[in-house]
Amino acid sequence: MRYADGSDARLGDRVELWEGSHGRVVCSLDTNEFGESFPRERWSHLRSGVLVQADAAGLLHYKHPDETLKLLAREQGAR
């Protein structure tokens, strides 16, 4: 999955979901990246998109990018 700016969504990305709501990508099915608490065996059935742990909304699955989803910061060391 790509953000509106064309960059790939990656594990660890800090994102803005909509104004005032933030979260972190905890799993990127498209790049085959799974966070420690989100193992491949449990989440690969979703097949595509990303899982975002939102600060206020909980765990969200984005299969397609939403126009309000914005990359705020890339985790240090990520490609």
Protein Blocks (a to p, Z undefined) as FASTA:
>chain_A
ZZfkopacdehiacdfbghiacddfbdfknopacfklcfklmmmnopacddddfklopad
dfbdcfklccfbdcehiZZ
